[in-house]
Amino acid sequence: MPMSKGIPEMMWGQVPSNMRLYAESLAGKEGPITEADFSESDLEALRSAVRAASERGSKDYFSYEDYPATEDPQQGAWLDTVKSSFTDPSFRGQTAVGQGNYHTDPAGNVIATDTYDWNAAKQAAELPTGDKLALIVQSLRDPLEIGNLMGNLAGGSRPTKINLGKLP
């Protein structure tokens, strides 16, 4: 007889995708990120981003600006960032997937691909030491920036391949 999910697994499933994927990556998880890692509302925000990219003429790339309008948390507003993670699928998409590539497979499904990593933090590694110190101080005031900094320190990346199904 199969065991049902325990309380910790059920609770972990309630954590927003952006927070869950971030925590898993900091903990060293290396497996691919797929559609199974997202709620239906998260997937719909990603589908909207791909549709918007296609409508603006891109045949294979979507960016942060392609997601449906979102109330961007104010810089340094920790509670706003947490609230947006629980209430805004576009914010979750922007902070879990961000930008990436897409293509249509032979069955007609749209597949979004990317590498889950910290691009901004990689660029910061090239800065002079004084600028790096200033960036660290700034990061302490902004939850998104400190997240990038911690992600870069943890290193690693995860392949992302999300089947969005057939898009109208």
Secondary structure, DSSP 8 states (H G I E B T S, - for coil): ------HHHHHHTTS-HHHHHHHHHHTT--S-B-GGGS-HHHHHHHHHHHHHHHHTT-SSEE-GGGS-------TT-HHHHHHHHHH-HHHHHHHHT-SEEEEE-TTS-EEEEEEES-HHHHHHTTS-HHHHHHHHHHHTT-HHHHHHHHHHHH---EEEEEE-----
